[in-house]
């Protein structure tokens, strides 16, 4: 009786460890090409806009979301509009390409998950069809790369100007203080 209980405890421990290893088996993003187009003139890069259809699933096959029954999703790479793992898997794809991305939890919804649909520490699998790739224009590149730098330079400049204005205002003799002094002098006489 005692040996049967020990064997049950050992089996439970081994099962628990194996289950945990299965869940944590995917530590890196895995991208597999399912369909390659005949020719690929343009590969996607950061800043490009992609039009995609996707189906997201848990590892047990349960569908968590799909765009197939809706309009395609537009994703501008680098804008963080989708989970990091999906965005990373879309870099370097071509129009007409179909991929399957296995995304570890730390590149998806992490420990918190997305209740009630996605449990914590869930590994996700996305099948994506790239319908169109629109390369970033010069204007978009300028807005995405130059504009933030200009804003970073403007903030300290504006803060400096406000500080200078306040300093000058505080150090300048006030006209109201002069009037009071004149009034006091005229009352004394």
C-alpha distance (Angstrom), angle and dihedral (degrees) to the residues before:
residue distance angle dihedral
X1 . . .
X2 3.79 . .
X3 3.83 92.7 .
X4 3.82 91.0 50.2
X5 3.82 90.2 54.5
X6 3.82 90.9 49.1
X7 3.82 90.9 49.7
X8 3.83 90.8 50.0
X9 3.81 91.2 50.4
X10 3.82 90.9 48.7
X11 3.82 92.0 48.4
X12 3.80 90.8 49.1
X13 3.82 90.8 49.8
X14 3.81 93.4 48.7
X15 3.82 91.5 46.9
X16 3.80 91.2 49.9
X17 3.81 92.3 49.5
X18 3.83 92.8 47.0
X19 3.80 91.8 48.4
X20 3.79 91.0 50.4
X21 3.82 91.0 48.1
X22 3.82 90.2 51.2
X23 3.80 91.8 52.7
X24 3.79 93.1 47.1
X25 3.82 94.8 39.5
X26 3.80 92.0 100.9
X27 3.80 106.7 67.9
X28 3.80 97.7 147.9
X29 3.76 133.8 49.7
X30 3.81 110.8 -96.2
X31 3.81 118.1 -160.5
X32 3.78 121.1 -173.0
X33 3.81 124.1 -175.8
X34 3.80 111.0 -131.3
X35 3.82 98.2 175.6
X36 3.80 127.4 15.6
X37 3.80 121.5 -161.8
X38 3.80 118.4 -121.7
X39 3.78 91.0 -114.4
X40 3.75 132.3 16.0
X41 3.78 114.2 -159.7
X42 3.80 96.9 163.9
X43 3.80 128.4 33.7
X44 3.77 117.8 -162.3
X45 3.79 120.2 -106.7
X46 3.81 136.7 176.5
X47 3.79 110.2 -61.6
X48 3.81 94.6 27.8
X49 3.79 120.7 120.2
X50 3.79 118.4 -128.9
X51 3.76 128.9 -165.1
X52 3.81 108.5 -149.6
X53 3.77 145.1 168.7
X54 3.79 114.2 -147.0
X55 3.77 142.7 178.2
X56 3.79 117.9 -158.9
X57 3.81 121.1 -160.0
X58 3.76 140.3 175.5
X59 3.80 114.9 -118.8
X60 3.83 90.0 -99.6
X61 3.84 88.2 62.8
X62 3.82 97.6 -104.6
X63 3.83 109.0 145.2
X64 3.80 111.1 -126.9
X65 3.82 98.8 178.4
X66 3.78 140.7 -10.0
X67 3.79 136.7 -177.6
X68 3.80 94.0 -162.5
X69 3.81 92.0 96.6
X70 3.82 91.8 44.4
X71 3.78 137.6 46.5
X72 3.81 115.6 -61.8
X73 3.80 117.8 -89.2
X74 3.81 119.9 -113.1
X75 3.80 112.8 -143.9
X76 3.80 123.0 -173.2
X77 3.79 105.1 -158.3
X78 3.78 112.4 -125.6
X79 3.82 95.7 25.5
X80 3.83 94.1 93.5
X81 3.80 93.9 -129.3
X82 3.80 91.5 141.7
X83 3.80 132.6 36.4
X84 3.84 113.7 -69.4
X85 3.81 95.0 -112.4
X86 3.80 93.1 54.1
X87 3.80 92.0 46.4
X88 3.82 91.4 50.4
X89 3.81 91.3 49.3
X90 3.82 90.3 55.1
X91 3.81 94.6 59.2
X92 3.80 111.2 103.5
X93 3.81 97.9 15.3
X94 3.81 126.9 134.3
X95 3.76 133.7 -136.6
X96 3.81 108.0 -87.4
X97 3.81 94.2 23.3
X98 3.81 121.1 131.1
X99 3.79 119.5 -156.1
X100 3.77 138.7 179.5
X101 3.81 114.5 -144.9
X102 3.80 122.0 -166.8
X103 3.78 104.8 -158.6
X104 3.83 122.9 -162.6
X105 3.79 116.5 -134.5
X106 3.82 94.6 -107.5
X107 3.83 88.6 61.2
X108 3.82 91.9 44.4
X109 3.82 125.5 36.9
X110 3.81 98.8 -34.8
X111 3.79 125.2 -155.5
X112 3.80 94.9 -25.1
X113 3.80 95.7 54.2
X114 3.79 118.7 -169.6
X115 3.80 104.9 -78.9
X116 2.93 132.8 -115.4
X117 3.82 96.1 11.2
X118 3.81 102.6 38.1
X119 3.81 120.4 38.1
X120 3.79 121.8 -143.4
X121 3.82 117.4 -81.9
X122 3.81 90.6 16.4
X123 3.80 120.0 163.5
X124 3.82 109.1 -141.6
X125 3.77 132.6 -153.9
X126 3.80 121.0 -153.4
X127 3.77 126.9 -171.1
X128 3.80 108.4 -160.0
X129 3.78 132.1 -172.9
X130 3.80 113.6 -162.2
X131 3.80 107.0 -142.6
X132 3.82 98.5 176.1
X133 3.80 141.0 -0.9
X134 3.80 118.0 -154.1
X135 3.79 113.2 -170.3
X136 3.76 119.7 -134.5
X137 3.82 112.2 -94.1
X138 3.80 123.5 -134.3
X139 3.79 89.4 -105.2
X140 3.82 92.1 52.0
X141 3.80 90.2 47.2
X142 3.78 90.4 51.6
X143 3.81 92.1 48.3
X144 3.81 92.3 45.9
X145 3.81 98.4 42.6
X146 3.81 110.3 21.0
X147 3.81 102.7 32.8
X148 3.83 95.0 61.0
X149 3.83 89.7 51.0
X150 3.79 91.4 49.9
X151 3.81 89.6 49.7
X152 3.80 90.3 49.8
X153 3.80 89.4 53.8
X154 3.80 93.7 45.1
X155 3.80 96.8 52.7
X156 3.83 96.3 63.7
X157 3.82 90.1 40.9
X158 3.80 92.2 53.3
X159 3.80 91.7 44.8
X160 3.82 89.1 50.9
X161 3.81 92.0 50.5
X162 3.81 91.6 49.0
X163 3.80 89.8 48.7
X164 3.82 91.5 49.0
X165 3.79 91.3 49.5
X166 3.80 92.0 49.8
X167 3.81 91.5 46.2
X168 3.81 92.6 51.3
X169 3.78 91.6 45.8
X170 3.81 91.9 49.7
X171 3.83 95.0 46.2
X172 3.83 96.8 44.2
X173 3.82 114.5 94.0
X174 3.74 109.2 -108.3
X175 3.81 118.3 -117.6
X176 3.80 90.1 -141.0
X177 3.82 90.3 58.2
X178 3.83 90.3 54.6
X179 3.79 92.7 51.8
X180 3.78 91.4 53.1
X181 3.79 90.6 50.2
X182 3.84 91.6 50.9
X183 3.80 90.6 47.0
X184 3.78 91.5 51.8
X185 3.82 91.6 49.0
X186 3.80 92.5 49.5
X187 3.81 91.6 49.9
X188 3.81 91.5 52.4
X189 3.81 92.4 56.0
